[in-house]
Amino acid sequence: MSQPLTPVVFAGHVDHGKSTLIGRLLADTGSLPDGRLEEVKASCERRGVDFEPAFLMDAMQAERDQGVTIDAARILLKSRQRHFRIIDAPGHESFLRHMVSGAAEASAAVLVIDAAEGVREQTRRHSMLLGLLGVSRIIIVVNKMDRVSETQRAFDQISAELNSLMSDAGLETEAVIPAIARSGEMVAKREGDKGSILSWWSGPSLLEALEKLPGEPEAIDRPLRMPVQDVLKDADSRIIIGRVESGRLSEGETVLLSPSGQTAKIAKLVSWPDDTATAFGPGEAAGFLTESRHFIDRGEMVTALSAPSREASAFDARLFWLADHPLRAGDGITLRLGTAEAQGEITKIHHISDAGREGKPEDGEVPAGAIADVSVRLRRTLALDDYRDDPKTGRFVLIDKGIICGGGRVSLEGYQDDSAARRAKASHIHYFASTVNRADREERTGHKGGVIWLTGLSGSGKSTLANALELALHRRGWSSTILDGDNLRHGLNADLGFSPDDRTENIRRVGEVAALFAQSGLIAISAFISPYRTDRDQARAAAGEGFHEIHVATSLEVCEMRDPKGLYKKARDGQIKEFTGISAPYEEPDKPELVVDAGSQPIETCVEQLLDYVDRNFRL
């Protein structure tokens, strides 16, 4: 393995010198890209502003104009002993959500304090956030020591207050270090540009403390966890890529993909720029090929087969809320954990604390800046861990319209592992291979088997199209069958309701049944609302390459105008809860194989489109 990067977030109150500190580190360790220093100095000269080491880190022009860090910038720091990924997180309260984003990636933190101002409100809030997000190793730099008299006495007073603060937040302080970032004293070197005023300090410099940080032994000793970031298609190959968060990914091992439940053997590891890797460790970008083809998508978790992650759609959480509006029980949320996203809701608020602010929050409302213990229910199952077992895969952020509005950590204490029962049942069950294979059956029927999955709103025309298509295929002598949502809920799925979990299970069962029909050489025509992309993806995974997603793209207005069963009216009147399109979401397909507009076209035209598609894709 190549040398892993240790992700370290730098946080601190605005104007306490955090970006200056990082700029000094980069310059004095030779970590800057070629020409970067000269480029920034020339830019400052053109703009008529004095050069600041902070400008080496501030990547955005607005930051140079305003003198504050807006977004969480990231850059590589190389010392002689270690490599670090430095995350410069904003200190201003207005940009606190970016600090959460940066801290969520880190395994250690550097908290920067202005010696002249001491511990401020943002210092307390940052320390609480770091603890909440599982960043327990903290180096504290008391910066701008040249701005105080009696430097040793001032440092000792601030150091005592900081150690008490860290203890209250449950954080481990690796070192508290006096420094002068502008001159570089006690940053990467023990002396500054103009000598030393901190000669009394016998402890480590910031760079020395960073190099002494415990590496990733804990992470590498934990079971494998690698969130799938993307799947790259290279000719006939599919390269699964992501970053290893814990454990070790090795060539030739068999891994479990959660929450899909697939197992895959790693045929080859792929690394950049040279392709020589035989294993990847924590913090490393990884790519691999599997021996057989699997349907793997962004959001899956590659885990150790012997110690897989938990799978859950409900859990408790301690979260930090950042949005302008208060958070209440029943509010909908978008949660991102690793590379996976899921819709859900806050089902209960157990406790609220004020995160260092004065005043008591109103009962039942989590105001901006507060920390709360809550219960969460998601609309789909995610692969995750209790934060005490693995802080990397046990922490999350909340998203609102693409902007981070909170973050927190997962607690699974008292919750059942959704995957445990499934794995226990499957451990002694073996796949039966029939002597008559799929090709034999397709030769007999005269066409390929497969699944035509019609998805769309209630009243879009799915069942009408399914019936017309089946009749047309029957007249040709082709073998097909219809799987209709209402029909199956009278039998196979009679035990299921319409909650998000039941909808997911409904589609899972139908997907498996449709795949069996496809294996037998039949064309299974499935007519289901199937509102969630993830559920349809699971049905696609069951059927493999024989799955064909058809979006019956009739608008909500047309569907509601038709309302053949009177369901929209009942939903509008509040008689039906969780009704798709009204009180529950419908997620349109991203890349359907075919789109049929049954709202503006005659049914005959839509059937002709379907038949033409079937001819091109199912005829032998």
Sequence and secondary structure as in RCSB ss.txt:
>XXXX:A:sequence
MSQPLTPVVFAGHVDHGKSTLIGRLLADTGSLPDGRLEEVKASCERRGVDFEPAFLMDAMQAERDQGVTIDAARI
LLKSRQRHFRIIDAPGHESFLRHMVSGAAEASAAVLVIDAAEGVREQTRRHSMLLGLLGVSRIIIVVNKMDRVSE
TQRAFDQISAELNSLMSDAGLETEAVIPAIARSGEMVAKREGDKGSILSWWSGPSLLEALEKLPGEPEAIDRPLR
MPVQDVLKDADSRIIIGRVESGRLSEGETVLLSPSGQTAKIAKLVSWPDDTATAFGPGEAAGFLTESRHFIDRGE
MVTALSAPSREASAFDARLFWLADHPLRAGDGITLRLGTAEAQGEITKIHHISDAGREGKPEDGEVPAGAIADVS
VRLRRTLALDDYRDDPKTGRFVLIDKGIICGGGRVSLEGYQDDSAARRAKASHIHYFASTVNRADREERTGHKGG
VIWLTGLSGSGKSTLANALELALHRRGWSSTILDGDNLRHGLNADLGFSPDDRTENIRRVGEVAALFAQSGLIAI
SAFISPYRTDRDQARAAAGEGFHEIHVATSLEVCEMRDPKGLYKKARDGQIKEFTGISAPYEEPDKPELVVDAGS
QPIETCVEQLLDYVDRNFRL
>XXXX:A:secstr
    EEEEEEEESTTSSHHHHHHHHHHHTT S TTHHHHHHHHHHHHT    GGGGT  SHHHHHHTS  S EEE
EEE SS EEEEEE   SGGGHHHHHHHHTT SEEEEEEETTT S HHHHHHHHHHHHTT  EEEEEEE GGGSSS
HHHHHHHHHHHHHHHHHHTT EEEEEEE BTTTTBTTTBSSBTTB S TT  S  HHHHHHTS  SHHHHHS  E
EEEEEEEEETTEEEEEEE  BS EETT EEEEETTTEEEEEEEEE SSS   SEE TT EEEEEESS     TT 
EEEESSS  EEEEEEEEEEEE SSS EETT EEEEEETTEEEEEEEEEEEEEE TT SS   TTEE TT EEEEE
EEEEEEEEE  TTT SSSSEEEEEETTEEEEEEEEE TT   HHHHHHHHHTT      SS HHHHHHHHTB  E
EEEEE  TTSSHHHHHHHHHHHHHHHT  EEEEEHHHHTTTTTTT  SSHHHHHHHHHHHHHHHHHHHHTT EEE
EEE    HHHHHHHHHHHGGGEEEEEE   HHHHHHH TTSHHHHHHTTSSSS BTTTB     SS SEEE TTT
S HHHHHHHHHHHHHHHHB 
